């Protein structure tokens, strides 16, 4: 049987979106015979120190990631107060594949709070272009740029955006499929 690793997991540090403690997640992973796990909390990396320490004690390979909030435009644009809501940010999953990737993930996380904080800590494509080395990106969830474009502007527009991501990340860009019985998810998966 092939090994399985969850690569898009939220802990109690994904405020209002995750409830699982790091310890409980790792116990479940160990119980199910998995050898690795990624933690990708929304907009922060607060669980990472605890996760890495506890995973190593349980002989589980920790994969460090974050589901960032991606500004539709510039991270610094705070001119339109009415746009400070979920409709005006995308979700973007990034995973560190090496030490350089971890440093870049940390840099992106820090800059999202220092330069991009407006309603939520945001990054933008300018930062992604600058700090993408050593990172793996996915098409992410329904709230991602690719999936929102499929749903609201069509597949042709989404393909253009997909090409931008593919040009930036190359073989480190993956299509993420989620199956929760949501019709829009099924549409995007197709």
Buried (B, 14 or more C-beta within 10 A) or exposed (E): EEEEBBBBBBBBBBEEEBEBBBEEBBBEBBEEEBEBBBBBBBBBBBBBEBBBEBBEEEEBEBBBBBBBBBBBBBBBBBEEEEBEEEEBBBBBBBBBBEEEBBBBBBBBBEBBEEBBBBBBBBBBBBBBEEBBEBBBBBBBBBBBBBBBBBBEEEEEEBEEBBEBBBEBBEEBBBEBEBEEEEEEBEEBBE
